[in-house]
Amino acid sequence: MQPSALTTLGYLVTAVAFMFGIQLLRSPATARQGNRIAAVGMLLVLGITAALIHNTGNWPLIIPPIVIGTAIGAVSARLVRMTAMPQMVALFNGMGGGSAALIAAQDFRTAVASGTAHPYITWAIMVSCFIGSLSIAGSMVAFAKLQELMPGRPLTYRLQSVVNGLLLLVIVAIGIYLIVVDQNLALFAVYIVLSLILGVLFVVPIGGADMPVIISLLNSFTGLAAASTGFVLSNDVLIVSGALVGASGTILTLAMSKAMNRSLFNVLFSGFGSSVESAGTAAGAEGGAIHPTTVEDLAPLLAFAQLVIFVPGYGMAVARAQHEVKDLADELEKRGVTVEYAIHPVAGRMPGHMNVLLAEANVPYPQLKEMDAVNGDFPRADVAVVIGANDVVNPAARTQTNSPIFGMPILNADEAKTVVVLKRSMATGFAGVDNPLFYKPNTLMLFGDARTSVAALVAEVKKQ
Amino acid sequence: MSPEQTLALGAFIFALAVFVGFLLISKVPTMLHTPLMSGTNFIHGIVLVGALTVAASANDTLGYIIAIAAVLLGTLNVVGGWVVTDRMLQMFRRRPAADVHKAETPPPTTTDH
């Protein structure tokens, strides 16, 4: 279908709105506006599409899924807690991938029925179906892992890479056969099922700590699936938008792995945590006893400190303790204590997770210190309060070459005069690695729910 | 246009857009990685355009089912993806105000910097 000049101009406006929107998303001050401009572009292109198909008799079919999808999407995205945002991104990303695969599948059926299944189109159908299926299956696994519907640790088995590699080869072979030789619908169904299976197998061996990287990768996959859908339907705006997301998503994925000091290859194929046992043993051998403490002992330590650095982690997010942490900081500041927050780039389950939560609790932005800025402050900090963080303060990353997290940049909380660790139990972090920090003589452990513990600390500090 | 021309023009547009995508995401502060991922997640919701296009021409039962599912999933991607992003970005909104407040009323003895 050849679009009219006006339609093409509309597509151009949408493409520019998306590019401009992404541009504005790069700065905190303009990010929200950027998202709104992208929304205007989306509304425009949907309006144009509605106008193009207005004379179809299929509206009774099209309206209900739009209404239902809008209701479910808006309500679930509004109701979900901020801590669950990462898996919501994974979920909605999978929806887009699934949609792309279904579009391509339907177009294949139509093309086969009408005898127009030419390789100029079928290659894009195969690419769209493969990447879209991979994306929805992988995203669902990522969602299940983050939602703790299945174990977050890496599930590995022997010859994993070999099995996945062979499966990929089979899929590619079937795809080429479907393009070049015979447009067989039954074989096409097999092709989709195998692509879905590969999507599951691809994400299952990846541990919870690496999930942000995988979600970002699957996000760029869905972008590519959307672009190939554009080739299927000869729709330029789909090609532009999909390519934009595919490219920016790839760069973002690489930036995220870099923040964790790991190559993307390493994330995908190392089966993070497979060497956990040996590393855990090493830490246990080195470690002595832990030193549990109480709120009553901690309060004076904090109230009479010069500099206190909070190190928030996923535990703070789970306990939703950010408001209590802000209250504690306020109480300490009233007593002349300087308070800083040390933000590790991958603390929580997504980069920027802690910034979002602390901003929600109205923590002033200048107090949030990025890793490189704050690491020099730890030696003169009287107390480092680690709130539900684990791997990002694990000194094994600096010293133990056999540790799976060796080489990851960490916050040097262990250099503070006293380290206080708020933790639910002695369980390990996402990486499944024991943490020698907990056994250090200057480390005090305060066990319990972070929110309850911090609230009790606030009450106790007020008495000082 | 012949199929060859359509394909070549599509490849042309694709390559340019990839280049723009690479350029747009250089040197983004870490704290915006997640909102940016979420924002681009919303943008690929544009597959809904494709879903609507195939839905308009579906003409058998299986086709109807596939089309309805595609429109539903695409709509979820668009709406859910946008709302999630907006909620994340809402968290950054008060920050400039917080900066001003902080500068105006510093805690009395916080001079140790």
Interface residues (C-beta under 8 A of the other chain):
Chain A: Q2 A15 F18 M19 G21 I22 Q23 L25 R26 S27 P28 A29 A31 R32 G34 N35 A38 A39 M42 V45 L46 T49 A50 L52 I53 T56 N58 L61 I62 P64 P65 I66 I68 G69 T70 I72 G73 A74 S76 A77 R78 V80 M82 M85 P86 M88 V89 L91 F92 N93 M95 G96 G98 S99 A100 L102 I103 A105 Q106 D107 R109 T110 H118 Y120 I121 P212 I215 S216 N219 S220 T222 G223 A225 A226 A227 T229 G230 F231 V232 L233 S234 N235 D236 V237 L238 I239 V240 S241 G242 A243 L244 V245 G246 A247 S248 G249 T250 I251 L252 A255 M256 A259 Q306 L307 E333 K334 G336 T338 I343 P345 M350 P351 G352 H353 N355 V356 L357 A359 E360 N362 V363 P364 Y365 P366 Q367 E370
Chain B: M1 P3 E4 T6 L7 L9 G10 I13 F14 A15 A17 V18 F19 V20 G21 F22 L24 I25 S26 V28 P29 T30 M31 L32 H33 T34 P35 L36 M37 S38 G39 T40 N41 F42 I43 H44 G45 I46 V47 L48 V49 G50 A51 L52 T53 V54 A55 A56 S57 A58 L62 G63 Y64 I66 A67 I68 A69 A70 V71 L72 L73 G74 T75 L76 N77 V78 V79 G80 G81 W82 V83 V84 T85 D86 R87 M88 L89 Q90 M91 F92 R93 R94 R95 P96 A98 D99 H101 K102 P107 P108 T109 T110 D112 H113
